[in-house]
Amino acid sequence: MKREKKTILLSNIFLAKRSLALAVTFIIIAGFLYVSRENTKNIQEEFVTSEDIAITKQPSEPLVTDREQIEVSRKLCCYVCGAVKHPGVYTFSEGARMNELIEQAGGFTKEAAVTYLNLAKTVTDSEKIYVPTEDEVSSSSANESVLVNLQDGTTTESKSGAEDKVNINTADIDKLTSLPGIGEAKAGCIISYREDHGAFQSIEELKNVEGIKDGVFNKVKDLISVQ
């Protein structure tokens, strides 16, 4: 009888422990699910908040002030050509000086007549800036086909001498140096070529002379003849 009571008591204790273990397990699982749910909710709220912040902080289009619009409207243009490294049309602000435009065009070439330009001159809109070479300046004293204006740094063409062509087969040094782009050195090369190869058969043959390139030839082709 005592053994049966002891067995029943042990059985009840086992059932109580089992029930307690199940209750504890249930509480742990419920707590875990609750914590997981709260964490998921917080993550979703943070994600939505981050998106809202990102949308709010999107950069707006840059505003152009009235002053900037005025500055843009004041941009002017001029054509820089001649003995510069990069001839072309360049923009500049009102009040710019000639030296600024020369710098935009890459600066002077080695042949440029730098001292004959007024680099402090104020440039005007639609102006043409022509930079002459030293040969052009030296030849202009004998032939007025190219005149260098020392005041504004531009060149103007004269009508005098345009009708009288120079015969490159008979012209002496004085006649040859009267041509634009032909100095004493090039004139001497022309005479030497003529003595070595005979008379020029065409004006294009002049490009065979040492130092006579397309640039110089294009300047004199309408002023020379072989007859």
PyMOL commands that set and color helices and strands:
alter all, ss='L'
color gray80, all
select helices_A, chain A and resi 2-56+66-73+98-104+114-116+134-140+173-176+184-197+203-208+214-220
alter helices_A, ss='H'
color red, helices_A
select strands_A, chain A and resi 76-82+88-92+127-131+146-148+155-157+166-167+224-225
alter strands_A, ss='S'
color yellow, strands_A
deselect
rebuild
show_as cartoon
